[in-house]
Amino acid sequence: MSRIQLHKSIQHVTTANGKLSDKTIKLINKMAKKAYGNK
């Protein structure tokens, strides 16, 4: 369920900003790796 909630929040950010910058995408990837990398 955490993964779905994270996905929804990312969708919300994408919708709010219209486009995601490369820095934002890298930040999201880093957070995702921290959240799911060990599992």
C-alpha positions in Angstrom: 0.0 0.0 0.0 2.9 2.3 0.7 4.0 2.0 -3.0 0.5 2.9 -4.2 0.4 5.9 -1.9 3.8 7.1 -3.1 2.7 6.6 -6.7 -0.4 8.7 -6.1 1.7 11.5 -4.4 4.1 11.5 -7.4 1.1 11.7 -9.8 -0.2 14.6 -7.8 3.1 16.4 -7.9 3.3 15.8 -11.7 -0.2 17.1 -12.2 0.4 20.2 -10.0 3.7 21.1 -11.8 2.7 20.0 -15.2 6.2 18.7 -15.9 8.8 17.2 -13.6 12.3 18.6 -13.9 15.3 16.2 -14.1 16.3 17.2 -10.6 12.9 16.3 -9.3 12.9 13.0 -11.1 16.3 12.2 -9.6 15.1 13.2 -6.1 12.1 10.9 -6.5 14.3 8.1 -7.7 16.6 8.6 -4.6 13.6 8.5 -2.3 12.3 5.4 -4.0 15.6 3.7 -3.6 15.7 4.6 0.1 12.2 3.4 0.6 12.3 0.1 -1.4 16.0 -0.6 -2.1 16.5 -2.8 0.9 13.3 -4.9 0.4 
